[in-house]
Each structure stands twice: as C-alpha cells, then as structure tokens.
Amino acid sequence: MFASKLLKGLCLGGILSVGTLNARATDTVLPDPSIPYYAWYEVVLPESSGASCGNGTPMRFYINRAQSNDMLYMMEPGGACWNYATCTETANSGPEAGLGAYNPDGIAHNYMDGTTSQSLKSSLLSPLMIRMDLAHILVGEPKVETQDWTQVFVPYCTGDIHMGSAVRSYSSPAGDARVQHYNGLKNAQAVAQWLAEHGFARPNRLLVYGTSAGGYGTLANYPTLRNTLQPQAHSALLDDAGTVFNTPFGADPAVYPSVGLYDKVNQEWGMTGPDGMVTINSKLSPYFDPKNMGSAYAALSKTYPHDRFGYTTYQRDEVIAAYHYRAFVPSVIAAPDDAAKDALSSAMFAQELNRLKQTLNPLPNFGYFMPWARGDFMHNHQVTVVSFTGSGIHEGGIDADVGTFIADLLNQKDPADTPVMKAFRTDQSSDFTFSTFLAWIDRVFNLTGEAGPISGHRA
C-alpha cells in the first residue's frame, strides 16, 4: 500500500515538474522579431496544422503588432453554408436565395492590404479594430482602447461560422462537385497555437471579438483560445450579432422555430463528432449542454466567473433572422414576397430573442446591449461594424451607446462586484445618422461580408 502511494506520489511529482518546466519554457518565448509593428503581417498556416479554407486552399490569418502586451483577437463575419448552393454563393432562387458563405474560393494573398479596397475595408471594418484614422475622426467615432492593442484578424472562409469539423461532398443539379472542408474549429486551434509558438501567448489582457459569423465563433472557440493564449490579467468576449438562441437540438419547431437551422448545421458541420465543437466544449466545460448550443452562455459564465462577456444585436436584425428562418420554416418559405417573409422572420426573431434575454439575465458576467434598429443600414445587422452611430439607448436610467457597453466590458472589474451592463431599448425607433455615407461605404466594400441579396438588398 505504502509503496503504491509512494509510486503515485513520485509520478505526480514528475508530472508537476514537467508542467512547471513547460510553463517556464513558455515564459521564455519572445515575440518573433521578424514580425513588424503597425502593419498587417500575413501568416499562412501549414498543411500539417490541419487548417484550411472550405475549398481546401491554405488558411491565412493576420497580425498587426503594437507596442502593447494586450491582444484583440477578431474573427471575420460572412454568412453560413450547408449545401452546394450556399457553399459556392450560387443560391440565387428558392428559399435559400441570397444566403451563403463568404470567401468560397479561399483567402487571397495580402487579404488585408493587397489592394486599396482591401486596405480601406480593414480600416473601416470596426472602430474596435482600426488604428484611429481620419475617416473615423471626421464622423466623430470614439477612441476605443483596443485600437492600441496588438490585433489578430482571422478571415472567414469555411462557411461554418468558425465552428465546423467535417468534410462533406456536395453536387449541383447540373452535376458540378464541391468538396467542402468545414474546418473552422481546427483553424481557430491552429491560429492560437501559432501565436503561442511565436511569442504572442500570455498577453496581459485579451478580448476575443467577432461579428456575425465571427460572433458565433467567439462562443464556440473562447475556451480553446483562452486556455491556449493564457491572458495574465484579464480576459473578455464580445459577440456582436452572433445570435445563438437557447434552442435544443430536435426541439418542437412551433416553440423553437430556429431548430431547423440548428439541426441542419449540427449534422453538416460535424459538431457532435469526435473532434466537433459540441464534443470539445463539453470536455472543456462541465456546464455545456451537448444537446443545446444555447447553453454556451451559461457554460462560459460559470466556467470563467471572473471574465466579462458581452453580446450585442439590433432587435431588428434582418440578416440573422433570414438565416434562421427563410430556408427552414414552412410558413416563411410559403410567404408570397420578401416583405411578408421579413415580417414573419422578424416576429420569430423577437420571440426567440426574448427567450435569450431571459437566459442572460441571471448571469452577472454575461451582459447584453440591444438597441432597436440602425435605419435599415446593413439590414440592422451588427452593432459594432463601421460605426457606433445609431446604437443609442437613452431610457430607464441608461444613457449609452455600444461604445459605453464596450468600455464597461473592458473595465477589468470582477463581475461579482460589478456585473456586466445589460441594456434593452424599448423605444422602437432609430436615431441613426450618417446613413448615406456609411451605406455607400458598405456598398463599395461589402463590409458585412455576407454572401448576397436578402430582401432585394446586398446584406
């Protein structure tokens, strides 16, 4: 008995010693000196990492190094796909018209600054990500502290909202073939591992941020990113318009109209497979319910009680409503025109958003900011993209826009003492300005990254 205990003790001591040595070794990894400051540095992940785009081409990501030990990790938006038409951006008719996934042909070399258009897009994408520039000064955008941080930008090219783990073969009615690599989960793992190996782990502060498809990616990948990058002082998450409803797989569609989408992508993206998002997160958090993607909010809140989490959406987000209901709800499919489809979808979105709000209300470290609309700019989709203009909530003792919410999210206070802000606008109107200027910007650069027209417009 004693010998057995002694052997176990020696083994445990050896394991702890190895762990300590590994931790010390990690501490000594300095940032790669070949990576420049204040410019987008392209990293092409090797095939051996398992990373790739949806069409099998190499996965690229970008780092913009700053003289700061804080890190903004942003995941790009860009729709979603689940069959040949949506994965190739050729869904031009029927219930899926206008739906699909951005960058079906992969990520071009110098994606962030190879052309003038790409440079402007990367500058105007979000006030959180830019280095403060003239355009934002002219329209009165606020200073956001993440503008001074080292920034990592992860493009979107897998069609699986950064959370898939499967390979599927599709064909068109004409017989054209498409092998789709739903590789979002592996890509996020590979990016984080590269950062750690090249001296960018252990930042002082970390914000994991994404919009739309990238917002979904924050919920799916936060445990992996946080555990790999190991922020030292504080860690936070901002999910903008990555609306995961509290909908169990296989639920009654009369009560949970979003279930059609969730059941479809669960199957296509391999989320319950051995290396799938549901399987991995169930291991990383004992609070994650493998039968419900919407359990991610409570799971993250309980697993990381000192981190601060935030979710933002416009209540009239027509893009997310379209992806949830247009191709999956019979009454929406049967509606006679776009106006009727939008009306039905918006009503369902409001119903499920209210349930999500009730899910978040008891969580002190998971806040939300839900203004009404943005004058239909980008179909009221994404609160933190291009500009904070139009995101105001001025009622019930709240006088804030989404910039106020972000500052609250980043204040580093323990949510047990200072809960994350929760704000919901009841005034059903929009106070959006600069609509003509910003709509022109989006029309030129497609800043939302969505695949195509929804309700007669480019989303």
Secondary structure, DSSP 8 states (H G I E B T S, - for coil): -HHHHHHHHHHHHHHHHHHHHHHHHHHT----TTS-BSS-EEEE--GGGT---TTS---EEEEEB-SSSEEEEEE---B---SHHHHTT---SSTTTT--BS-TT---TTTTTSSHHHHHHHHHS-TTTS---HHHHHTT----GGGGSEEEEE---SSSTT---EEEEEE-TT--EEEEEE-HHHHHHHHHHHHHHTT--S-SEEEEEEETHHHHHHHHHHHHHHHHH--SSEEEEEEES----S-BTT--TTT-TTHHHHHHHHHHTTTTSTTSHHHHHHHH-TT--TTBGGGHHHHHHHHSTTSEEEEE--TT-HHHHHHHHTTT-HHHHH-SSHHHHHHHHHHHHHHHHHHHHHHHTT-TTEEEEE----TTGGGG--SSSS--TT--EEETTEEE-HHHHHHHHTS---TTTS---EEE--S-------HHHHHHHHHHH-TT---SEETTEE-
